[in-house]
Amino acid sequence: MAAPQVPSNLQVYDSYVTDPQWQIKFTKIWCTALGVAIVVSLPTLIRSLRNGRSLKGFFGVSESFHRGGYAVVAGEDKPPPLRPKRDAAAVFHSIASVRHWTLPYVGLNVLQMVIVLAYLAVVLLCIIKDAPLISNPNRAGFLTLAQIPIVFLFATKNSILSLLLGPGNGYEKLNYIHRMSGRLMFLGACIHGSLWIRNHLEYGLPIIGPQKETSGVATFSVLGIIVLTTLRPVRRLFYQAFYFVHVLTFVAFFVTVRYHTLYSEPWIFPALAFFGADALLRFFRYRIKDAKLNAPDQLMTLVHVQDCSDGWLAGQHVQLRVFFSSRVFESHPFTILSAPPSNSCFNHSGMILAARVNGDWTHELNTYTRDKQDLSDSVSEKQSGDERSGVPIHVMIDGPYGGSSVDLGQYETVLLVAGGSGATFTLSLLDDIAYRCIKAGRPNGERTTRIEFVWCIKSYGHIAWFSQMLTDIGNLAAGSSLEIHFSFFVTCLCDPEAVPFIPNCDIKLERPSVYMLLRETTGLSRPPSLESLEAEEERPFAGKPHGGGGVAVCASGPESLVIEARNAVARLGVRNALKLGGVVVHVESFAL
């Protein structure tokens, strides 16, 4: 005869038995979701492994100590394959193009907002489901602990997820989940702490005094400091202070939460493992190099890092630390301006970075460079960023990171849109695809035939920053199987005489519409009347219908520009996307 059992509705709720089970359920849910994302990304990962893109630069930039640049060797200019792109990937990208819709000021597209809302729903469900929160709010505390590994997994620069999800899914693309999970940790701590304080006040128990209560209040205070200092105004105005406080407070959080509860240990160790793996890999990626600084004007500083021959992909960035003045403890992200020297359209050696003056660090770097710059350099040498002259300096680079999730060679038409210093990203992509299509003879069957390079700037004089590089690529593309058109949109009538000659280039004094640029580049726009036929004939790629080989859009610059680019792709609609053979988009923005 079986022993009698107490009915479930009369059993005392034991949170130290039940709530850890909900931690495990929550962990299984988010691990399953990550597994699905990785499986969906497998085709991209396998393709990138085959062509060597995925693991390139895994242990940092390759060093070469021989002097002299790589000479651009002429190769066979092969015509591209003209077969329409109608595979499953094109259909998927066409149907899924609506996921790129992005709300202003939010900065998240539809897919990212769905992920955020789903995560919020799972957290709240696991906190509320069958939990007597009023009398025993421990469940919220247990779920707060269960989110610690997520916070660190999506915060580290060298996350295993970035590798498994394929190129273009670096830490900067996953960081929104880090911020969201951190804030939901604080939400769980608020529920847990406020209800316990309520119970203590109701029963006349001391809030400060006993070790568990005191450490709990300390843990909650530390989490509050973390959340307040991560608000966007604080990050933008006091980034170095934010970073310093962020690191110290999470160390303090681990100490206080460990004193608060022994149940935190299983969740702290995975986070420390993620952090340790990131620190170890970053150690292998650090390089201390000689460099030369050039300041073409008061708004731009070019950094030529010497003896770097390979180990990065076009569009990737590095964390740069320059040993000058009193700013040796600061590092900032900068996109590498070109492809590696052996795969570049122009003759150069090493790595080129461009630091647009935007903040006190870049302003002080520019002032330092101009003060130290050799006055005997000619104006033309300064504007072209001649590597033979410049201010010698020591730098530390950490990377590369990020990059484009889109292989431009798989698409017939490419639209590159940049605002301001965002041209460093699009110029690097242009350099890479132009070399592959023209000089390398399309080794992987690159199908690209037309590229529209759009750069939005405030002054005509800004074109001179990268004019020599753009001219080299324009001259190389002339008469080849790859047609490249440059469009510069100037928003201020400043220095109109400082316009260099660049082949196949248009300069307009207006702010462009990314959506109209996309339609014109792909041939979707049609003249509304006979009077506009003449204007239609003057459009880039006029009279050349799109072959249905797919369209790639890459945008970099201010947050408003990248949001507009995303919405332009979504606005095309599924029907037009299918007609074009699929439309993909990749955006870069380093807004804090």
N, C-alpha and C positions, 0 to 999 in steps of 0.2 A: 504494500500500500504506500503510495507516494506521500511525501510529507506535505502538509498544507502550505499554501503560498499566500502571501499577503496581496490583496488586489492592488493593481498598479496605481489606482487613484488614491490609495491609502499609504503608499510607500513614500518614505522621506527622500526628497531629491538630493542625490549625492553628486554635486558638480564635479568633484575630483575623479569620478568614474565616468560620468556621462559626457561632460564637456570636452575632454581630450578625444573622445570618439568623433565629435563634430570637427575638431581640428583635423583629424585624419580624413574625414569626408571632404572638407574644404580643400585640403591638399590634393586629394585624388581628382577633384573637379578641375582645378587650375592646371594640374599636370596633364590631364587628359586634353584640355583645350590647347596647351602648348604642343602636345603630340600631334594633334590634328593640324595645327599650323605648320609644323615641320613636315608632315606628310604632304600637305598641299605645296610646300616649297621644294619638295624633292626634285621635280624636273629641272627647276632653275639651278638647284645645287649641283645636280649631276652634270648639267651642261657647263656650269662654271668650273667644275673640277676637270672636265675634259679639256677645256681651252686654257686652263691654268689661271683663271681669274680669281678663284675662291681662296687659294692659299698663298697668293702672291703677297709678299710683305708680311707674312705671318710672324716672322722674327725680326721685323724691322727693315729699314732701308739698306740695300746692298752698297758696300763701300768700294771705291776704286781710287787708287792713289796715283794713276798715271795722268799726266797732264795732256791737255788738248781735248777738243770736243769731238763728238761723233760727226762724221761727214755724212750728209744725206746722199745715199747712193741711188741712182736712177734704176727703176725696175720696170717691169712690163705693166702697162695700164690696161687691165683686162675689162671688158664690158661686164656689167652686172647681170645676174640672172633675172629675167623679167617675168617669172611665174607669179601669179597672184598668190597672196598669202591667205589660205582658207583652212588652215589646220585648226585643231581644237583650241590651241592657245589664242588664236586670233578671235575665235567665237567667244571664248571666255572673257578676254579683255574687252570685247565690244559690249557684251551684256553687263559686265561688271563696271563699266565706265561711270555709271551713276554713283558709285561709291566715293568718287572724288569730290562730290559736292561738299563745300566747306563754308561754315558760317564765319562771318567777320568777327573779330575780337576773341572768338573761341579758339581758333587755330586748329581745330580737329575736323577731319573729314567724316563722312557718314559712317564708314567702317570703323574708324577709331571711336566715334561716339557710341556705336553699338557695343564695342568691346567695353568701354567705360561703364555703360548702363548695365550690361550683363554682369560685370564684375561687382558693381554696387548691389545688384539684386542678389547675387550669390552670397555676398558677405552678410547682408541684412537677413536673408533667409536662415543662414547658419546661426546667426545671433538670436533670432526670435523664435525659431521653430521649437516648440515644446519646452521652452525655458521660462521658469518663474523669475523673470528679471527683477521684478520689484522686490521680492524677498531675498533673491540670490542672484546678483548680476555678474557672477563669475564668467558666464558664457562669453560675454563681450570682451572680457580680459583675455580669455583663452584664444578667441579669434584675433585679437590684436597681436598676440604672440605668433600666431600661425602665419601672419603676413610678413614677418621679418625677412624670411628668405626671398620673397618676391621683391621687396624693396631693394635688396642688394643685387639680386640677379639682373634686374633691369637698370641698375645704376652704374655698374662697372663698365669701363671702356672696352675691356677684353672679355666680354661675355661669351660663353659657349653658344648662346642663342644667335649672336651675330654671325657666327660661322655656319650654324645649321640652317639658318633662314636664307643664306646666300648673300652675294654682294649687294651693297646698297641698303642693308638693314643694320647699320651700325648703332652704337649707343645713342646717338642723337635722334634716331628714328624711334627708339624704344623708350626714351626717357619719359614720355608722357605717362606710361604705366608706372614708372617709378614714382612720379609725383602723385598720381592718383592713389596708389596703394599706401603711400606715406600718409596722405590725408585721411584715408579710411582707417588706418591704424589709429590716428588721433580721434576719429569719430568713435571707434570702439572703446578707446581709453576714456573718452568723455562719458559714454553710457555707463561703463563699468565704475568709474570713479564717482560720478555724480550720484548714482543710485546708492553706492556704499556710504557716501557722506550723508545722504538722506536718511539711511537706516541708522547710522551712528547718532545723528541728531535726534531721531525719533526715540531711540532707546537710551539716550544720554551717555553714549560712549565717547571717549576722547578721540579726536581726529589726528592730533599730533601728540606723540609720546611713545606709544608702542612701536616696536621696530617695523612691523608689517605696514602699519598705517603711515608712518613717517617715510619709509622708502617708497610707498605707493604715491604719496603726494610729490615726492622728489621726482619720481619717474614721469608723472603727469606734467610737472613743470618743465622738465627737459623736453618732452614731446611738444609742449606748447611753444617753447622757444624755437624748436626746429621748424614748426609749421609757420610761425610768424616771420622768421627770417628767410623763408623760401617764397614768400609772396613776390610777384613779378616786380613791383616798384623797388623792393629791396635788392633783388638780384640784379636789376639793371643799373641802379645807382651806386651800389656798394658791393660789387661782385666779389672782390678779394676778401672783404670782411665776411660776406655770406659764406664763402667757401671755407674760410678758417673756422667760423662758428659751426658750420655744418659738420665738419670732421670731429671737432672737440665734443660737440653735444651728443653725437652718436656713440662715442666712447663712453661718455657719462651715462647715456641711456642703458648701455649694456651692463654697466656696473650697478646702477640703481635697480634695474629690473631683476637682476640676479639676486640682489638682497631682498627684493620684494617677494619673489616666488622661485622655488626650485624648479617649477615646471617650465621655466624659460630656457633651460639649458639645451633641450633638443632642437630648439629653433634658433639659438644663437650660433651654434657650431656650423650649420650650413652657410649662414651669412658670412662667418669668418672664413670659411673655405672659399666662397666666391671672391671675397676681398683679397685673400692671400693669392689665389690663382691670378687675379688681375695684376696684383703688385709684382708677382714673379715674371709674368709675360712682359709687363712694362719695363722691367729691368733689362730684358733682352732687347727691347725695342729702343732704348735710349741710345742716342748718338751725340757726342760732343764734337763739333766740327768747326773748321775755319769758314768764315763767310765774309762777304763784302756787301756793304750797304750803298745804295744809290738813291738819291732823292731827286726825281725829275722836276718836282715842284713842291709846294708847301702842303699838298694833299696826299701824296703818294710816296711810299718808300719801298724800293725793291730790294729783296734779300736774296743774294746768290750764295747758296750753300754749296761748298766745294766738295769734290771727291765723293759724290753720291751718283751712282751709275744706274741703279735699278731698284726694284723692290716696292714699287707703288703702281697703282692703276690710275688712269686719267680720271680726274674728279675727286680723288681722295685728298684728305687734309692731314696735317700734322699739328701737334702742339709745339709751339715755338717759344723758347726762352732765350732772350738776348742778354748777354753779360755786358751791360752798360749802365753807367750812372748808379743809382740806388735801386734799380728795378730788377735785380737779378733773381728775385724770388717769384716773379710773375711769369706765367706762361699763357699763351693765347692761341686759339685755333686759326690756321690759315690754310686755304686750299692751294695745292701745288699747281703752279701756273701752266705746266706743260706735261706731256707724256714723258716717260723716261728717255734720255738722250738717244738711245739706240732705236727708239720707235717714234721719233719726233720729226716734224716737217722742217724744222730749222736747226741750224748748227749751233749747238750749245753743249756745255758740260755742267754736270751737277744738277741741283734742284733750285728752281726759282719760285720765290714767294712774294706776294704783293700785300703790303700793309697800308690800307687806306686810312687816313687820319680820321678817327672817329672815337674820341675818348682821350683821356689824359696819357695813357701808355703810348698809343700810336702817335700822339702829338709830340710827346717828349722824344720818341725814337726819331721822328722826322726832323725835329729841331737839332738833335744830336748829330744826325747824319749831315745836315746842311752846314752845321758849324765846322764839322771835321772834313767835309768834302774838299778834294783838291780843286783849287780855283783855276787850275790850268786846263781842266777838262772843258772841251767845247760843249756848246749848248746841244748840239746834235747827239753827242755821245751820251749826255745825261738823259736825254729824252728817249733814247733807244735802250737805255739800261746796259751799256757796254760792260761786259764781264771783266775786261782787262783793267778797268779803273774802279774806284770805289773805296769806301772806308773799311779797313780790315777790322774784324770783330770775331769773337767766339760766340757760338750759339749751341744750344742743346735742343734736339728735336726728339719728339716722342710720337711714334706712329709708323706707318700710316693708318688712318681710320676712315670709316665711311666709304664714300664712292657712289657710283650710279648703279641703281638696280636694273637699268635698261642697257642692253648691249645694242648700241646704235646700228651696228652692222646688219642686224636682222630686219631692218625697216627701210623701205624705199625712200621715205621722206622724213626729214628731221627738222624740227623747229627748236632752235636754241634761243631762249629769252633770258636776258640778264638786266639787272638794275644796279648801277654803280659798280662797286667792287665785286659784285656777284659774277662779273665777267670772268673772273679767274677760274670759276668752275666750268662755265660753258666754253671758254677758250681752250681749256685743257681737253675737254671732250672733242672739240673741233680738231685740235691738233692730232689726236689719236685716230679718229675715224678718217681724216684726210690722208694720213700716212698709210693706213691699212688699205684704203681704196685705190690710192694713186701710186704710192711708192712700193708697197709690199705686194701689189698685184692681187688683192682680195684673197688672202690665203685661206680664209674660212668661209668663202662664198658670200662675202658681204654684198648685200643687195642695194645699198644706199646709192641714189642717183642725184638727189637734190637736198641741199641744206640751206635753210634760211637762218642767218645769225642776226639776232636783234639785240641791240644794246641801248638801254635808256640811261642817259646821263644828264647832268645839270649844265655842263659847259662844253663847248667845242674843244677846248684845250684838253679835256680828259681823254680824247681819242688818242692823243700822243703817248699815253701811258703804254699801250700795247700795239701801237701802229705798225712797228717793224714786224712783229709776229703776224699780225693780220695781213700785212702786205705779202709776206713770204708765203702764207697759205693761199692767198688770192692768186698770186702769180703761179704757184704750183698747180692750182686747179684749172687755170686757163687752158682751154683746148683738151681737157681730159674728159674721162667718162663721168666725173663728179662735178656737178654744177653747184657753186657756192655763191650766195648773194648776201651782202652785208647791208643791214638797215640800222642807222643810228638815229635815235629820237632824242633831240635836245630840248630840255624844258626851260632853258634860260638863254637869252641872246647874249652870251658872254664869249669873248675871244673868237669871233667868227673868222678871223684871219688865221687862226691856229689849226686849220683843217688840213691834215696830210692827205696825200693821194693814196687811195686803197682801191684796187681793181674791183669792178662790179659792186659799187657801193652807192647807196642813197642816204642822204642826210635830210631829216625833216625836223622842223621846229614845232613839235606837238607831242602829246602823250598818247601812245598807241593803245588800241584795244587788242588784248591777246586773243580774244575770240575771233575778231575779224582777221587778224594775222594768220590764225590757224586755218580759217576758211580759205583765205587767199592762197596760202602756201600749198594747200591740198587741192586747189582747183574747184572748191565747192561754191565759191561766190560767182555770181553771174551779174552782168550789168543790167540794171533795172530799166534802162532806156537806151535808145540809139545814141543819144548825146554822150553817154559814158563809154562808148566803144573804144574811143581813143585812149581814155584812162585805163580801160581794161587791158589794152595791148601793152601798156607801159608797166603792168604788174610783173613782178618776178615770176618766172616760169609760165608766163602767159602762152596760151596755145599748146601747152603740154599736158594732156590729161593724165590724171593719176592712174597708175597701173594696178592698184589694189594690193600693193606689197606691204602695207602697214605704215603707220605714222608713229613716230616717237617725239614726245614733247619733253624738254628739260628746261626748267626755269630755276633761277637763282637770284637772290637779292632780298629786298625788303619783304616783310611778311605779307603786305598787301598785294605785292606782285605775285608771289607764289600761290596765294589764295585765288587770285584771278586766273592764273594758269590752270589750276585744278578745276575751277568752275567752268572754264572754257572747254576743257575736255569733256566734262560731264554734260555740258550744254549741247554738244554735238548730237547726242542721242545715239541710241543703239543702231538705228537704221543707217545713219551716215557712217558710224564706226564700222559696221559690217561691210559697207560699200568700199571703205578705204582699206579693208583688210585688217582691222583692229587698230585701236589707238591706245598707247600707253603713255604714262606721264611720270616723271620723277622730279621732285623739287628739293631745293636746298635753301635753308634759311637758318642763320645762327642767332635768331632772336632769343634773348634770355627770358 
